[in-house]
């Protein structure tokens, strides 16, 4: 018996059955196929020619001796065709079963419990590999790290934009809580692009300068130097440039 099959004799396997199976497996195995486990029936009565089940990395092989052990029938099922596997432990041994995707059920009974567990575990591992194949040697994609200085510049720009938005919202909210001024019949002309003090045009001012100008108009309103209607017109004109 080849050394590679002697490892299957440590869990109550029948040595004669293993030897007979392995002598034929050598010619049955495909290129790259390796035997994972061999389980042999152990019925209560003396069985000269028990059935066996072999699991490899490619298929399940059922071995059934015929003609007083002079011949043997082999039936194999590829892992791609197997839908599920089961183990049922009884008082006298266990049953290992599997179902194919064509609803064919196959059962081998009187398998020693430890052998049934081992063959079930191996089968589950093979089915899991089919569902989640591991690609050997797949290149790992490295994510390039952005330059720290660029991150800092982007963060500063975002912070400035947030500050400007917050300041605009505060002015708008503050204006909304002011008591409403009595309605006047007279109308006011929109503020001209040229400020009365001779400053630059509103379109040329930065947002900070526009904000300062709006605060100045608010102070004029609070001090009674301009009326509410005038302040609203100035505010609308300035906000249109912010």
C-alpha positions as CSV (number, residue, x, y, z in Angstrom):
1,X,0.0,0.0,0.0
2,X,1.3,3.4,-0.9
3,X,2.5,5.6,2.0
4,X,0.0,8.4,1.0
5,X,-3.0,6.2,1.8
6,X,-1.8,4.8,5.1
7,X,-3.1,7.9,6.9
8,X,-6.6,6.7,6.3
9,X,-6.1,3.7,8.6
10,X,-6.2,5.5,11.9
11,X,-10.0,5.8,12.4
12,X,-11.4,2.3,12.3
13,X,-11.1,1.8,8.5
14,X,-10.9,-1.8,7.3
15,X,-7.2,-2.2,6.1
16,X,-8.2,-4.8,3.5
17,X,-10.9,-2.5,2.1
18,X,-8.6,0.5,2.0
19,X,-5.9,-1.6,0.2
20,X,-8.4,-2.8,-2.4
21,X,-9.7,0.7,-3.0
22,X,-6.3,2.4,-3.2
23,X,-5.0,-0.2,-5.6
24,X,-7.7,0.9,-8.1
25,X,-7.7,4.7,-7.2
26,X,-4.2,5.1,-8.7
27,X,-5.6,4.6,-12.2
28,X,-8.8,6.6,-11.5
29,X,-7.4,9.8,-10.2
30,X,-7.2,12.7,-12.7
31,X,-4.3,15.1,-13.1
32,X,-4.1,17.3,-10.1
33,X,-6.6,15.3,-8.1
34,X,-5.8,14.4,-4.5
35,X,-7.7,12.1,-2.1
36,X,-8.9,14.0,1.0
37,X,-10.5,11.2,2.9
38,X,-11.8,7.6,2.7
39,X,-14.6,6.2,4.8
40,X,-15.5,2.5,4.9
41,X,-18.8,0.9,6.0
42,X,-18.7,-1.1,9.3
43,X,-22.0,-3.0,9.6
44,X,-22.9,-4.9,12.8
45,X,-22.7,-8.2,11.0
46,X,-19.5,-9.4,9.4
47,X,-19.2,-7.7,6.0
48,X,-16.5,-9.1,3.8
49,X,-16.9,-6.5,1.0
50,X,-18.1,-3.2,2.6
51,X,-19.0,-0.1,0.5
52,X,-16.7,2.8,0.7
53,X,-16.8,6.5,-0.1
54,X,-13.9,8.6,-1.3
55,X,-13.7,12.3,-1.3
56,X,-11.1,14.2,-3.4
57,X,-10.6,17.8,-4.2
58,X,-12.6,17.3,-7.4
59,X,-15.4,14.8,-6.7
60,X,-17.1,12.2,-4.4
61,X,-16.5,8.6,-5.5
62,X,-18.8,5.8,-4.3
63,X,-17.1,2.4,-4.3
64,X,-19.3,-0.8,-4.3
65,X,-17.6,-4.2,-4.5
66,X,-19.2,-6.8,-6.8
67,X,-18.8,-10.5,-7.6
68,X,-17.3,-11.4,-4.2
69,X,-14.9,-8.6,-4.3
70,X,-13.4,-9.5,-7.7
71,X,-14.8,-6.3,-9.3
72,X,-15.9,-3.0,-8.1
73,X,-18.4,-0.3,-9.3
74,X,-17.3,3.3,-9.1
75,X,-19.9,6.2,-9.2
76,X,-18.5,9.7,-9.0
77,X,-20.2,13.1,-8.5
78,X,-18.4,16.3,-9.2
79,X,-18.5,19.0,-6.5
80,X,-20.1,21.4,-9.0
81,X,-23.1,19.0,-9.2
82,X,-23.6,18.7,-5.4
83,X,-26.1,20.9,-3.7
84,X,-25.7,19.9,-0.1
85,X,-24.3,17.2,2.3
86,X,-25.7,15.7,5.5
87,X,-24.6,13.5,8.4
88,X,-27.0,11.6,10.7
89,X,-25.6,9.9,13.7
90,X,-27.4,6.7,14.8
91,X,-26.7,4.2,17.6
92,X,-24.8,1.9,15.2
93,X,-22.7,4.2,13.1
94,X,-23.7,7.2,11.0
95,X,-25.3,8.0,7.6
96,X,-23.5,10.3,5.2
97,X,-25.8,11.7,2.5
98,X,-25.6,14.2,-0.2
99,X,-28.0,15.7,-2.7
100,X,-27.2,16.7,-6.2
101,X,-28.6,19.7,-8.1
102,X,-30.8,17.3,-10.1
103,X,-32.5,16.2,-6.8
104,X,-30.7,12.9,-6.7
105,X,-30.0,11.7,-3.1
106,X,-27.2,9.3,-2.2
107,X,-26.7,7.7,1.2
108,X,-24.0,5.5,2.6
109,X,-25.0,4.0,6.0
110,X,-23.1,2.3,8.8
111,X,-20.1,4.7,8.5
112,X,-18.2,5.0,11.9
113,X,-19.1,8.3,13.5
114,X,-15.6,9.7,13.5
115,X,-15.2,8.9,9.8
116,X,-18.6,10.4,9.0
117,X,-17.7,13.6,10.7
118,X,-14.3,13.8,8.9
119,X,-15.8,13.2,5.5
120,X,-18.7,15.7,6.2
121,X,-16.1,18.4,7.2
122,X,-14.1,17.8,4.1
123,X,-17.2,18.0,1.9
124,X,-18.3,21.3,3.5
125,X,-14.8,22.8,2.9
126,X,-15.0,21.9,-0.8
127,X,-18.4,23.3,-1.2
128,X,-17.3,26.5,0.5
129,X,-14.4,26.8,-1.9
130,X,-16.8,26.7,-4.8
131,X,-18.9,29.5,-3.3
132,X,-15.9,31.6,-2.3
133,X,-12.9,30.7,-4.5
134,X,-9.5,31.9,-3.4
135,X,-7.5,33.4,-6.2
136,X,-3.9,32.5,-5.6
137,X,-1.2,35.1,-6.4
138,X,-3.7,37.8,-7.1
139,X,-2.0,41.2,-7.1
140,X,-2.8,43.5,-4.3
141,X,-3.9,46.9,-5.4
142,X,-2.2,49.6,-3.5
143,X,-4.1,52.8,-2.9
144,X,-1.9,55.8,-3.4
145,X,-1.9,58.2,-0.5
146,X,-2.6,61.8,-1.3
147,X,0.1,64.4,-0.5
148,X,-0.4,65.9,3.0
149,X,0.1,69.4,1.8
150,X,-2.6,69.1,-0.8
151,X,-5.0,67.8,1.9
152,X,-4.2,70.7,4.2
153,X,-4.9,73.3,1.4
154,X,-8.2,71.6,0.5
155,X,-9.2,71.5,4.2
156,X,-8.4,75.2,4.6
157,X,-10.4,76.2,1.6
158,X,-13.4,74.1,2.8
159,X,-13.1,75.8,6.3
160,X,-13.1,79.3,4.7
161,X,-16.2,78.4,2.7
162,X,-17.9,77.1,5.8
163,X,-17.1,80.3,7.7
164,X,-18.4,82.5,5.0
165,X,-21.7,80.5,4.8
166,X,-22.1,80.6,8.6
167,X,-21.5,84.4,8.7
168,X,-24.1,85.0,5.9
169,X,-26.7,82.8,7.7
170,X,-26.1,84.7,11.0
171,X,-26.8,88.0,9.3
172,X,-29.9,86.7,7.6
173,X,-31.2,85.2,10.8
174,X,-30.5,88.3,12.7
175,X,-32.3,90.4,10.2
176,X,-35.3,88.1,10.4
177,X,-35.8,88.5,14.2
178,X,-35.8,92.4,14.0
179,X,-39.2,93.9,14.6
180,X,-41.0,94.7,11.4
181,X,-41.0,98.3,10.4
182,X,-44.3,100.2,9.7
183,X,-45.2,100.3,6.0
184,X,-44.3,103.4,4.2
185,X,-45.9,104.6,1.0
186,X,-42.7,106.0,-0.4
187,X,-40.4,103.7,-2.3
188,X,-36.6,103.6,-2.3
189,X,-34.3,103.2,-5.2
190,X,-31.9,100.2,-5.0
191,X,-28.4,101.0,-3.9
192,X,-26.1,102.0,-6.7
193,X,-23.1,100.0,-7.5
194,X,-21.0,103.1,-6.5
195,X,-21.1,103.5,-2.7
196,X,-22.0,107.1,-1.5
197,X,-18.7,107.3,0.3
198,X,-16.8,107.0,-3.0
199,X,-15.7,103.4,-2.3
200,X,-15.2,100.7,-4.9
201,X,-18.2,99.1,-6.6
202,X,-19.9,96.3,-4.7
203,X,-19.1,93.8,-7.4
204,X,-15.4,94.5,-6.8
205,X,-15.6,93.9,-3.0
206,X,-14.7,90.6,-1.3
207,X,-17.3,88.7,0.8
208,X,-15.6,90.0,3.9
209,X,-15.8,93.6,2.8
210,X,-19.5,93.1,1.8
211,X,-20.2,91.7,5.2
212,X,-18.5,94.6,6.9
213,X,-20.5,97.1,4.8
214,X,-23.8,95.3,5.8
215,X,-22.8,95.5,9.4
216,X,-22.2,99.3,9.0
217,X,-25.7,99.7,7.5
218,X,-27.1,97.8,10.5
219,X,-25.4,100.1,12.9
220,X,-26.8,103.1,11.0
221,X,-30.3,101.6,11.3
222,X,-29.9,100.9,15.1
223,X,-28.7,104.5,15.6
224,X,-31.8,105.8,13.7
225,X,-29.7,107.4,10.9
226,X,-31.5,105.4,8.2
227,X,-34.9,103.9,8.1
228,X,-35.9,100.2,8.0
229,X,-36.9,100.4,4.3
230,X,-33.5,101.9,3.3
231,X,-31.7,99.2,5.3
232,X,-33.7,96.4,3.6
233,X,-32.8,97.8,0.2
234,X,-29.1,98.0,1.1
235,X,-29.2,94.5,2.6
236,X,-30.9,93.0,-0.5
237,X,-28.4,94.7,-2.8
238,X,-25.3,93.6,-0.8
239,X,-26.5,90.0,-0.4
240,X,-26.9,89.7,-4.1
241,X,-23.1,90.0,-4.4
242,X,-22.3,87.5,-1.6
